Amino acid sequence: MKKKTFGVYVIFGTGASKQFDEEGKVDLTPDDGSVDLHEFETEEERTAFIDGVNCASGWLESSFLLTEYAKVTKTRISLKTK
């Protein structure tokens, strides 16, 4: 049985982060930024990682999407809809 992980997509870059914040979706390979998946063994580790990225946010723009709320296709990531 596969062990449950706690993941988060981090959308880096002003253009990519703005697109995600405004539209709820962004290309997996945006022209202005990047989308990276990070997975952790506990929710606490994931939260600490997000807090760390937020502390550095003065250096670059970023947005977060927890994997449980993500819809991923071959080319795009977006918020799941009901």
N, C-alpha and C positions, 0 to 999 in steps of 0.2 A: 504494500500500500504506500502510495506517495505521501510524504509528509507535507502538511499544509504550510505554505509560505505566505508571507505578508509582503505584497509588492506595491511599488509606487512608480508611476511614470513621471519623470521630471522633464518638463519642457523648458529648455534653456534658450535664451536670446530674446531680444525685445520684440522682433516681428512675430516670431513663433508664439511667444507667450501672449502677446496682444491678440493674435488671431484666435488662440484657444479661449482666452477670457471673453472675447466678444462673440464668437461663433460656436463655442463648445466643441470644436474639432480643429485638428491640425494635421498636416502631412507628416508621415513618419520620417521623411527626409526633407524638412523645410529648407527653403533657400536662406533664411535668416535665423539660424539656430539649430538645435538638435533635440531629439526625443530619446531619452535613455530610460531603460527599465532597471530598477534595483529591487532585489528580493532579499527578505530577512526572515530569520527563524521565529522572531517574536514581533508582536505589534509594538512593544516598547522600543525595540531596535529601530523599527521603521519610523516611529515618532521622533526618536533622537536624531535620525538622519535628516528628516524634514526640518527639524529645529536648527540643525547645523547649516543646512542650505539657506534657510531663512536668515541666519545671522550673517551670511555672506552676500545677501541679496543686494546690498549697496554696490556691489561690483558688477552685477549683471541681473537681468530680469529672469524670473522663472515662475512657472506654474506647476501645480501638482495634480495628479489624477490617480487615486487609489485603484489598484487593479480590479477590485470588486465592482467598481463603477465604470470600467472602461470597456468600450467596444472597439476591437482592433480588426482591421482588414489588412490586406497586403500593402496598402499605400497610406492608410489614414488611421488615426486614433480619435475617438470621440466619446462623449458621455453616452452611457446607455440610456435608452428611452424606454418607457414602460410599455 
